[in-house]
Amino acid sequence: MTTTVLTPAEVRQAVDLLASRSLIRLVSEIDDNGAIPPRRLAGTLTDLSTHHLRRAVELARAHGLIRIVSGSGLELTALGSELADLYDAFARWDRYHYPAPVCAFADRVRHVLDLVVPSLMPERSDDPSGRYAESLPSAEAEADLARPRALLLRWLADNPQATVPEPGMAA
């Protein structure tokens, strides 16, 4: 397996996409329950505003994660299914390492991303926001993050479009 070297900008772009709460909800909902008829989207994901639903669908379609199938609605592509598997692996890892009586699936996924990202940043100084410096894990946790990091790197290597901003797509 070749090592994927990502620039800080590519890491930020990919993490901004993958950590989108509405995208996590959309992908995991379709993965868990099957296709969503377009007119049932708001009724299915009631915790998301119309704006967030629209944005999640735009992002997912732009990155080839979902498609609209006549007669059934929004369904995952092969890439979307792979992302759902990545999200599931992240949530399982987080549930094992950070057990909590109640924690939202999207929060677990985002937490693992926040823990993994610092090790993907070639230079911490290239993170002007300082967003990832605060989430640096301990040496022991860093070793435990090897599997989620490898899964993320493999998904990014297979899906380089995730690291490239879509034209006209504001965050």
C-alpha positions as CSV (number, residue, x, y, z in Angstrom):
1,M,0.0,0.0,0.0
2,T,1.4,3.4,-1.0
3,T,1.4,6.2,1.6
4,T,-0.9,9.1,0.8
5,V,0.7,12.4,1.4
6,L,-1.8,15.2,1.8
7,T,-1.3,18.9,2.1
8,P,-2.8,20.7,5.1
9,A,-5.3,22.3,2.7
10,E,-6.3,18.9,1.4
11,V,-6.7,17.5,4.9
12,R,-8.8,20.5,6.0
13,Q,-11.0,20.1,2.8
14,A,-11.5,16.4,3.4
15,V,-12.2,16.7,7.1
16,D,-14.7,19.6,6.5
17,L,-16.6,17.4,4.1
18,L,-16.4,14.2,6.2
19,A,-17.2,15.9,9.5
20,S,-20.4,17.6,8.1
21,R,-23.1,16.6,10.6
22,S,-25.8,16.7,8.0
23,L,-23.7,14.6,5.6
24,I,-23.0,12.1,8.3
25,R,-26.8,11.9,9.1
26,L,-27.8,11.6,5.4
27,V,-25.2,8.9,4.6
28,S,-25.9,6.9,7.8
29,E,-29.7,7.1,7.4
30,I,-29.6,5.8,3.9
31,D,-27.1,3.1,4.9
32,D,-29.2,2.0,7.8
33,N,-32.7,2.2,6.3
34,G,-32.3,2.2,2.5
35,A,-33.3,4.8,-0.2
36,I,-35.1,7.9,0.9
37,P,-37.8,9.3,-1.4
38,P,-36.9,13.0,-2.1
39,R,-40.2,14.2,-0.8
40,R,-39.6,12.3,2.5
41,L,-36.2,13.7,3.2
42,A,-37.4,16.4,5.6
43,G,-39.7,13.9,7.3
44,T,-36.9,11.4,7.7
45,L,-34.2,13.7,9.0
46,T,-36.4,15.9,11.1
47,D,-33.4,17.2,13.2
48,L,-31.9,19.0,10.1
49,S,-33.1,22.3,8.7
50,T,-34.1,22.6,5.0
51,H,-30.9,24.4,4.4
52,H,-28.8,21.7,6.0
53,L,-30.6,19.0,4.1
54,R,-30.2,20.7,0.8
55,R,-26.5,21.3,1.5
56,A,-26.0,17.7,2.5
57,V,-27.6,16.4,-0.7
58,E,-25.6,18.9,-2.8
59,L,-22.3,17.8,-1.1
60,A,-23.1,14.1,-1.4
61,R,-24.1,14.3,-5.1
62,A,-21.1,16.5,-5.9
63,H,-18.7,14.0,-4.4
64,G,-20.5,11.0,-5.9
65,L,-21.8,9.6,-2.6
66,I,-25.5,9.4,-3.5
67,R,-27.6,9.3,-6.6
68,I,-31.2,9.8,-7.3
69,V,-32.9,6.6,-8.6
70,S,-36.2,6.9,-10.3
71,G,-38.9,5.1,-8.2
72,S,-36.9,4.8,-5.0
73,G,-35.2,8.1,-4.3
74,L,-31.8,9.0,-2.8
75,E,-29.5,6.0,-2.5
76,L,-25.9,5.5,-1.7
77,T,-23.4,4.8,-4.5
78,A,-20.5,2.4,-3.9
79,L,-18.4,5.4,-2.6
80,G,-21.2,6.4,-0.3
81,S,-21.4,2.8,1.1
82,E,-17.7,2.9,1.7
83,L,-18.1,6.2,3.5
84,A,-20.9,4.7,5.6
85,D,-18.6,1.8,6.5
86,L,-15.9,4.3,7.5
87,Y,-18.4,6.2,9.7
88,D,-19.5,3.0,11.3
89,A,-15.9,2.0,12.1
90,F,-15.1,5.4,13.6
91,A,-18.3,5.3,15.8
92,R,-17.4,1.8,17.0
93,W,-13.8,2.8,17.8
94,D,-15.1,5.9,19.7
95,R,-17.7,3.9,21.6
96,Y,-15.0,1.4,22.7
97,H,-12.4,4.0,23.7
98,Y,-14.8,6.7,25.0
99,P,-17.9,5.0,26.4
100,A,-20.7,7.3,27.3
101,P,-24.3,6.4,28.2
102,V,-25.6,8.7,25.5
103,C,-23.7,10.1,22.5
104,A,-24.9,10.9,19.0
105,F,-23.4,8.9,16.1
106,A,-22.3,12.1,14.3
107,D,-20.6,13.3,17.4
108,R,-18.6,10.1,17.7
109,V,-17.5,10.2,14.1
110,R,-16.5,13.9,14.4
111,H,-14.6,13.1,17.6
112,V,-12.5,10.4,15.9
113,L,-11.8,12.8,13.0
114,D,-10.6,15.4,15.4
115,L,-8.3,12.9,17.0
116,V,-6.9,11.5,13.7
117,V,-6.4,14.8,11.9
118,P,-3.4,16.1,13.8
119,S,-1.3,13.1,12.7
120,L,-2.3,13.8,9.0
121,M,-1.1,17.4,9.2
122,P,2.5,17.5,7.9
123,E,3.2,20.7,9.9
124,R,1.0,21.8,12.8
125,S,1.9,25.4,11.9
126,D,0.0,25.1,8.7
127,D,-3.2,24.9,10.7
128,P,-3.8,28.7,11.2
129,S,-7.1,28.1,13.0
130,G,-5.4,26.0,15.7
131,R,-8.5,23.8,15.5
132,Y,-6.5,20.6,15.5
133,A,-3.8,21.5,18.0
134,E,-6.2,21.2,20.9
135,S,-7.2,17.7,20.1
136,L,-3.7,16.1,20.0
137,P,-4.1,12.6,21.6
138,S,-1.7,11.1,24.2
139,A,1.0,8.7,23.0
140,E,-1.1,5.7,24.0
141,A,-4.2,7.0,22.2
142,E,-2.1,7.9,19.2
143,A,-1.1,4.2,18.9
144,D,-4.7,3.2,19.3
145,L,-5.6,5.6,16.4
146,A,-3.6,3.6,13.9
147,R,-6.6,1.7,12.6
148,P,-9.0,4.7,12.2
149,R,-6.1,6.6,10.6
150,A,-5.4,3.8,8.2
151,L,-9.1,3.5,7.3
152,L,-9.3,7.2,6.7
153,L,-6.2,7.3,4.6
154,R,-7.4,4.4,2.5
155,W,-10.7,6.0,1.9
156,L,-9.0,9.3,0.9
157,A,-6.6,7.5,-1.4
158,D,-9.6,5.8,-3.1
159,N,-11.6,9.1,-3.2
160,P,-9.2,11.9,-4.0
161,Q,-12.2,14.1,-5.0
162,A,-12.9,14.6,-1.3
163,T,-9.7,16.6,-0.9
164,V,-10.6,19.1,-3.7
165,P,-13.1,21.9,-3.2
166,E,-16.1,21.8,-5.5
167,P,-16.4,24.9,-7.6
168,G,-19.3,27.1,-6.3
169,M,-19.7,25.1,-3.1
170,A,-19.3,27.3,-0.1
171,A,-18.8,25.7,3.2
